[in-house]
Amino acid sequence: MCWMFAVYFFLLSPRCPASNANSILQEPKVATAEEEESVNITCNFNHPNILGLYLRRKFVKDMEVFYSAGHRKDKRVHYEYKGRIEYFELQNTVIIMLQKLQQNDSDKYICDGAVLINQNPVQVQGHGTILVVTAKKLIKCSSSFWMWYVFLVVTLLLATALGYFILSHVDAKKYCQKKKGREAQNMVYEDMTYSLRRNTMANQYEC
C-alpha cells in the first residue's frame, strides 16, 4: 500500500537536527484511523507570534492541504479537504482536525510556517505525522446484529417454555379435578346400588 512506502521513506529519510527555536513540536508522530473517523494534528510553536501556518502532504502526494495566516484572516483549504478540516489556535499551539477520512488520505503530514522573532520572520517546521487510514470494519455491525439475533431467539425460547409450563400446569389441574369428580360419582353410585340390593333382599324374605 502507498502508506507503507510513506512510512518506509519517512523512517529512512535523513533528518537534520533542528534547534528548538526553529522547529515545531508536532504530535502525534503516527496516527491510525478508520474511514469516516477524525484525527487531530497538533503543531506546537516555540513562539506565540505566528505569522502563518502550512499543513502539507509528502511522499504519496506533494500538496498543500491547509494554510492559515493572521489568526484566520487568511485561510486556504485544498478542494479535496473542503468541509473536512477544523482549525483551532491557542497562543502558540495550533490543532488541525482532519475529518471524514478516506483511505487515500494516508500520507505524511508536515506542519511548517513562520514566526516572528526579534522583529524578523523565521521559518519553522515540524517532523511530520504519519497518518494511516484503514478500511471501515463491518465486524462491529455484524456482531451487534448477531447479538440482537441471539437475544431474540433466547427470549422466544424462554417465552415458549414458560407458556408450555403454564398450560401443562393448568391441564394437569383440570385433569385432577375431573378425576376427583368421577371418583365421587362412583362412590355415590355404589352406595345407591347397595341400598337397592338390600331393600330387594328384605322384600324377598318378607314374602
C-alpha atoms as a printed R data frame, in Angstrom:
    type eleno elety resid chain resno       x       y      z
1   ATOM     1    CA   MET     A     1   0.000   0.000  0.000
2   ATOM     2    CA   CYS     A     2   1.007   3.616 -0.520
3   ATOM     3    CA   TRP     A     3   1.159   4.424  3.152
4   ATOM     4    CA   MET     A     4   3.672   1.611  3.686
5   ATOM     5    CA   PHE     A     5   6.026   3.327  1.244
6   ATOM     6    CA   ALA     A     6   5.409   6.597  3.067
7   ATOM     7    CA   VAL     A     7   6.435   5.008  6.372
8   ATOM     8    CA   TYR     A     8   9.452   3.467  4.699
9   ATOM     9    CA   PHE     A     9  10.704   6.754  3.253
10  ATOM    10    CA   PHE     A    10   9.854   8.591  6.472
11  ATOM    11    CA   LEU     A    11  11.957   6.233  8.567
12  ATOM    12    CA   LEU     A    12  14.868   6.131  6.135
13  ATOM    13    CA   SER     A    13  14.929   9.754  5.046
14  ATOM    14    CA   PRO     A    14  17.745  11.740  6.670
15  ATOM    15    CA   ARG     A    15  16.595  14.392  9.080
16  ATOM    16    CA   CYS     A    16  18.890  17.206 10.076
17  ATOM    17    CA   PRO     A    17  18.733  18.028 13.745
18  ATOM    18    CA   ALA     A    18  16.975  21.327 14.238
19  ATOM    19    CA   SER     A    19  17.179  23.591 17.219
20  ATOM    20    CA   ASN     A    20  14.126  24.101 19.354
21  ATOM    21    CA   ALA     A    21  13.921  27.709 18.235
22  ATOM    22    CA   ASN     A    22  13.499  26.748 14.582
23  ATOM    23    CA   SER     A    23  11.267  23.697 14.904
24  ATOM    24    CA   ILE     A    24   7.648  22.800 15.607
25  ATOM    25    CA   LEU     A    25   6.755  20.109 18.113
26  ATOM    26    CA   GLN     A    26   4.272  18.078 16.084
27  ATOM    27    CA   GLU     A    27   2.103  15.362 17.607
28  ATOM    28    CA   PRO     A    28   1.340  12.561 17.115
29  ATOM    29    CA   LYS     A    29   4.206  11.017 15.197
30  ATOM    30    CA   VAL     A    30   1.952   8.223 13.937
31  ATOM    31    CA   ALA     A    31  -1.859   8.298 13.787
32  ATOM    32    CA   THR     A    32  -4.172   5.481 12.720
33  ATOM    33    CA   ALA     A    33  -7.880   5.760 11.998
34  ATOM    34    CA   GLU     A    34 -10.687   4.057 10.131
35  ATOM    35    CA   GLU     A    35 -12.597   5.585  7.263
36  ATOM    36    CA   GLU     A    36 -15.065   8.323  8.271
37  ATOM    37    CA   GLU     A    37 -13.191   8.899 11.541
38  ATOM    38    CA   SER     A    38 -11.204  12.002 12.554
39  ATOM    39    CA   VAL     A    39  -7.677  12.720 13.782
40  ATOM    40    CA   ASN     A    40  -6.058  15.736 15.398
41  ATOM    41    CA   ILE     A    41  -2.631  17.011 14.371
42  ATOM    42    CA   THR     A    42  -1.123  19.334 16.996
43  ATOM    43    CA   CYS     A    43   1.549  21.836 15.991
44  ATOM    44    CA   ASN     A    44   3.214  23.491 18.958
45  ATOM    45    CA   PHE     A    45   5.296  26.573 18.033
46  ATOM    46    CA   ASN     A    46   8.018  27.728 20.388
47  ATOM    47    CA   HIS     A    47   6.987  31.348 19.877
48  ATOM    48    CA   PRO     A    48   3.491  32.853 20.209
49  ATOM    49    CA   ASN     A    49   3.934  35.290 17.321
50  ATOM    50    CA   ILE     A    50   2.785  33.020 14.498
51  ATOM    51    CA   LEU     A    51   2.824  34.704 11.120
52  ATOM    52    CA   GLY     A    52   1.486  31.765  9.123
53  ATOM    53    CA   LEU     A    53   0.966  28.006  9.176
54  ATOM    54    CA   TYR     A    54   1.007  25.394  6.421
55  ATOM    55    CA   LEU     A    55  -0.069  21.765  6.597
56  ATOM    56    CA   ARG     A    56   1.483  19.864  3.716
57  ATOM    57    CA   ARG     A    57   1.415  16.312  2.431
58  ATOM    58    CA   LYS     A    58   4.586  14.480  1.369
59  ATOM    59    CA   PHE     A    59   5.582  11.259 -0.422
60  ATOM    60    CA   VAL     A    60   2.215   9.891 -1.641
61  ATOM    61    CA   LYS     A    61   1.050  13.360 -2.710
62  ATOM    62    CA   ASP     A    62   3.078  16.534 -2.571
63  ATOM    63    CA   MET     A    63   0.465  19.176 -1.936
64  ATOM    64    CA   GLU     A    64  -0.614  21.993  0.341
65  ATOM    65    CA   VAL     A    65  -3.557  20.804  2.440
66  ATOM    66    CA   PHE     A    66  -4.179  23.863  4.576
67  ATOM    67    CA   TYR     A    67  -2.862  27.393  5.090
68  ATOM    68    CA   SER     A    68  -3.732  29.996  7.695
69  ATOM    69    CA   ALA     A    69  -2.263  33.407  8.434
70  ATOM    70    CA   GLY     A    70  -3.132  36.434 10.515
71  ATOM    71    CA   HIS     A    71  -5.162  34.441 13.035
72  ATOM    72    CA   ARG     A    72  -7.569  33.013 10.436
73  ATOM    73    CA   LYS     A    73  -7.907  36.227  8.472
74  ATOM    74    CA   ASP     A    74  -6.340  34.496  5.502
75  ATOM    75    CA   LYS     A    75  -7.165  30.822  5.167
76  ATOM    76    CA   ARG     A    76  -6.938  28.347  2.299
77  ATOM    77    CA   VAL     A    77  -8.109  24.725  2.156
78  ATOM    78    CA   HIS     A    78  -7.373  22.337 -0.692
79  ATOM    79    CA   TYR     A    79 -10.518  21.304 -2.576
80  ATOM    80    CA   GLU     A    80 -10.017  17.650 -1.605
81  ATOM    81    CA   TYR     A    81 -10.374  18.665  2.043
82  ATOM    82    CA   LYS     A    82 -13.223  21.149  1.734
83  ATOM    83    CA   GLY     A    83 -15.592  20.738  4.681
84  ATOM    84    CA   ARG     A    84 -13.238  18.237  6.315
85  ATOM    85    CA   ILE     A    85 -10.870  20.476  8.256
86  ATOM    86    CA   GLU     A    86 -11.340  22.223 11.598
87  ATOM    87    CA   TYR     A    87  -8.702  24.665 12.860
88  ATOM    88    CA   PHE     A    88  -8.090  25.714 16.478
89  ATOM    89    CA   GLU     A    89  -5.414  28.154 17.644
90  ATOM    90    CA   LEU     A    90  -4.494  28.880 21.257
91  ATOM    91    CA   GLN     A    91  -1.456  31.080 21.877
92  ATOM    92    CA   ASN     A    92   1.429  29.139 20.310
93  ATOM    93    CA   THR     A    93  -0.453  25.853 19.780
94  ATOM    94    CA   VAL     A    94  -2.434  25.002 16.662
95  ATOM    95    CA   ILE     A    95  -4.697  21.974 16.367
96  ATOM    96    CA   ILE     A    96  -5.835  20.822 12.922
97  ATOM    97    CA   MET     A    97  -8.632  18.254 12.828
98  ATOM    98    CA   LEU     A    98  -8.928  16.120  9.703
99  ATOM    99    CA   GLN     A    99 -12.468  14.751  9.444
100 ATOM   100    CA   LYS     A   100 -14.277  12.103  7.381
101 ATOM   101    CA   LEU     A   101 -11.020  10.416  6.496
102 ATOM   102    CA   GLN     A   102 -10.624   8.205  3.436
103 ATOM   103    CA   GLN     A   103  -8.004   5.585  2.674
104 ATOM   104    CA   ASN     A   104  -6.361   7.824  0.075
105 ATOM   105    CA   ASP     A   105  -5.708  10.372  2.869
106 ATOM   106    CA   SER     A   106  -2.921   8.104  4.154
107 ATOM   107    CA   ASP     A   107   0.333  10.049  3.932
108 ATOM   108    CA   LYS     A   108   2.900  12.069  5.877
109 ATOM   109    CA   TYR     A   109   1.570  15.452  7.051
110 ATOM   110    CA   ILE     A   110   4.039  18.191  7.977
111 ATOM   111    CA   CYS     A   111   3.393  21.473  9.771
112 ATOM   112    CA   ASP     A   112   5.571  24.380  8.724
113 ATOM   113    CA   GLY     A   113   5.263  28.127  8.854
114 ATOM   114    CA   ALA     A   114   6.861  31.269 10.132
115 ATOM   115    CA   VAL     A   115   7.121  33.004 13.491
116 ATOM   116    CA   LEU     A   116   8.254  36.489 14.390
117 ATOM   117    CA   ILE     A   117  11.474  36.545 16.434
118 ATOM   118    CA   ASN     A   118  13.108  39.901 17.239
119 ATOM   119    CA   GLN     A   119  11.001  41.547 14.557
120 ATOM   120    CA   ASN     A   120  12.308  39.082 11.973
121 ATOM   121    CA   PRO     A   121  10.299  36.274 10.349
122 ATOM   122    CA   VAL     A   122  11.855  32.852 10.982
123 ATOM   123    CA   GLN     A   123  10.892  29.692  9.110
124 ATOM   124    CA   VAL     A   124   9.967  26.736 11.328
125 ATOM   125    CA   GLN     A   125   8.959  23.155 10.529
126 ATOM   126    CA   GLY     A   126   7.691  20.034 12.285
127 ATOM   127    CA   HIS     A   127   8.991  16.486 11.845
128 ATOM   128    CA   GLY     A   128   5.664  15.285 10.483
129 ATOM   129    CA   THR     A   129   2.822  12.909 11.318
130 ATOM   130    CA   ILE     A   130   2.339   9.602  9.539
131 ATOM   131    CA   LEU     A   131  -1.393   9.087  9.005
132 ATOM   132    CA   VAL     A   132  -2.661   5.600  8.177
133 ATOM   133    CA   VAL     A   133  -6.345   5.268  7.284
134 ATOM   134    CA   THR     A   134  -7.736   1.738  7.098
135 ATOM   135    CA   ALA     A   135 -10.989   0.422  5.673
136 ATOM   136    CA   LYS     A   136 -14.004   0.614  7.934
137 ATOM   137    CA   LYS     A   137 -14.623  -2.650  9.731
138 ATOM   138    CA   LEU     A   138 -18.008  -4.231  9.243
139 ATOM   139    CA   ILE     A   139 -17.491  -6.741 12.059
140 ATOM   140    CA   LYS     A   140 -18.913  -4.297 14.591
141 ATOM   141    CA   CYS     A   141 -22.230  -4.094 12.791
142 ATOM   142    CA   SER     A   142 -22.441  -7.837 12.137
143 ATOM   143    CA   SER     A   143 -21.508  -8.736 15.712
144 ATOM   144    CA   SER     A   144 -24.117  -6.339 17.008
145 ATOM   145    CA   PHE     A   145 -26.672  -7.888 14.652
146 ATOM   146    CA   TRP     A   146 -25.809 -11.402 15.841
147 ATOM   147    CA   MET     A   147 -26.048 -10.336 19.475
148 ATOM   148    CA   TRP     A   148 -29.566  -9.000 18.908
149 ATOM   149    CA   TYR     A   149 -30.471 -12.123 16.931
150 ATOM   150    CA   VAL     A   150 -29.282 -14.465 19.706
151 ATOM   151    CA   PHE     A   151 -31.045 -12.353 22.328
152 ATOM   152    CA   LEU     A   152 -34.302 -12.545 20.349
153 ATOM   153    CA   VAL     A   153 -34.045 -16.328 19.901
154 ATOM   154    CA   VAL     A   154 -33.303 -16.904 23.592
155 ATOM   155    CA   THR     A   155 -36.228 -14.669 24.563
156 ATOM   156    CA   LEU     A   156 -38.592 -16.589 22.286
157 ATOM   157    CA   LEU     A   157 -37.397 -19.933 23.684
158 ATOM   158    CA   LEU     A   158 -37.898 -18.764 27.252
159 ATOM   159    CA   ALA     A   159 -41.358 -17.407 26.445
160 ATOM   160    CA   THR     A   160 -42.288 -20.709 24.760
161 ATOM   161    CA   ALA     A   161 -41.028 -22.760 27.704
162 ATOM   162    CA   LEU     A   162 -42.905 -20.555 30.174
163 ATOM   163    CA   GLY     A   163 -46.105 -20.801 28.157
164 ATOM   164    CA   TYR     A   164 -45.795 -24.585 27.899
165 ATOM   165    CA   PHE     A   165 -45.223 -24.843 31.656
166 ATOM   166    CA   ILE     A   166 -48.284 -22.713 32.422
167 ATOM   167    CA   LEU     A   167 -50.528 -24.608 30.015
168 ATOM   168    CA   SER     A   168 -49.359 -28.014 31.218
169 ATOM   169    CA   HIS     A   169 -49.935 -26.967 34.828
170 ATOM   170    CA   VAL     A   170 -53.478 -25.794 34.027
171 ATOM   171    CA   ASP     A   171 -54.262 -29.023 32.100
172 ATOM   172    CA   ALA     A   172 -52.960 -31.150 34.964
173 ATOM   173    CA   LYS     A   173 -55.113 -29.241 37.436
174 ATOM   174    CA   LYS     A   174 -58.216 -29.723 35.273
175 ATOM   175    CA   TYR     A   175 -57.435 -33.444 34.902
176 ATOM   176    CA   CYS     A   176 -57.122 -33.882 38.666
177 ATOM   177    CA   GLN     A   177 -60.403 -32.058 39.228
178 ATOM   178    CA   LYS     A   178 -62.202 -34.269 36.681
179 ATOM   179    CA   LYS     A   179 -60.722 -37.419 38.203
180 ATOM   180    CA   LYS     A   180 -61.868 -36.440 41.692
181 ATOM   181    CA   GLY     A   181 -65.357 -35.707 40.358
182 ATOM   182    CA   ARG     A   182 -65.604 -39.131 38.731
183 ATOM   183    CA   GLU     A   183 -64.486 -40.897 41.910
184 ATOM   184    CA   ALA     A   184 -67.145 -39.068 43.907
185 ATOM   185    CA   GLN     A   185 -69.838 -40.041 41.394
186 ATOM   186    CA   ASN     A   186 -68.752 -43.707 41.517
187 ATOM   187    CA   MET     A   187 -68.909 -43.739 45.308
188 ATOM   188    CA   VAL     A   188 -72.466 -42.376 45.264
189 ATOM   189    CA   TYR     A   189 -73.472 -44.821 42.568
190 ATOM   190    CA   GLU     A   190 -72.126 -47.777 44.581
191 ATOM   191    CA   ASP     A   191 -73.917 -46.638 47.704
192 ATOM   192    CA   MET     A   192 -77.198 -46.334 45.842
193 ATOM   193    CA   THR     A   193 -76.922 -49.805 44.297
194 ATOM   194    CA   TYR     A   194 -76.045 -51.281 47.672
195 ATOM   195    CA   SER     A   195 -79.147 -49.793 49.298
196 ATOM   196    CA   LEU     A   196 -81.326 -51.003 46.439
197 ATOM   197    CA   ARG     A   197 -79.986 -54.558 46.729
198 ATOM   198    CA   ARG     A   198 -80.594 -54.506 50.439
199 ATOM   199    CA   ASN     A   199 -84.239 -53.468 50.057
200 ATOM   200    CA   THR     A   200 -84.795 -56.147 47.459
201 ATOM   201    CA   MET     A   201 -83.408 -58.880 49.662
202 ATOM   202    CA   ALA     A   202 -85.594 -57.745 52.575
203 ATOM   203    CA   ASN     A   203 -88.700 -57.891 50.414
204 ATOM   204    CA   GLN     A   204 -87.900 -61.455 49.342
205 ATOM   205    CA   TYR     A   205 -87.692 -62.673 52.918
206 ATOM   206    CA   GLU     A   206 -90.993 -60.991 53.804
207 ATOM   207    CA   CYS     A   207 -92.814 -62.843 51.075
